[in-house]
Amino acid sequence: MPPVSVTRTYLELKTPGQLRGPGSVPPGVSVVPVRDCPLSFYRWLYATVGGPWHWRDRLSWDDDALRRHLAQPSVYLRVLYFEGAPAGYYELSRLPDGAIEVIHIGLVPERIGLGLGGYLVAEAARDAWALGATRVTLNTCTLDGPAALPNYLRRGFTTCGTEEYVVELPAV
């Protein structure tokens, strides 16, 4: 596959008051903290949520690397359930400056378009503030779903930088 030009956009919330929720909580939805996450479940979440958007960095991590990562006290994993089934997740990481970054966030493909994305982003931000964040950051790129950046902006995130890079995507 030929190289693809990508734009990464960095976003942040500087205060809790910037956050704009999606309005109402969809019925049948809950967000559950995950402790001692089974590696197979994490891999399923990462591959299922990120697969359509070319997430691949962590697919090569061996069990020890993934276990060490998830065991860090600065990493927080939450799973979104819709009507009893996993529908998405987010992963937060505390940065040295006190900010909390939304490292990964997304929905399983079958749950996109049901109004869950705005709720998930708002929950991730609320969770970060509850964990004592000095600010909340995340980034997205043009490989992510077309609704990602508009959703973050609707939730109150503001752009704090961009970068351009080129990637080679594996043949499908």
Buried (B, 14 or more C-beta within 10 A) or exposed (E): EEEEEBEBBBBBBBEBEBBBBBEEBBEEBEBEEBEEBEBEBBBEBBEBBBBBBBBBEBEEBEEEEBBEBBEEEEBBBBBBBBEEEBBBBBBBBBEEEEBBBBBBBBBBEEBBEEEBBBBBBBBBBBBBBEEEBBBBBBBBBBBBBEBBBEBBBBBBBEEEEEEEEEBEEEEE
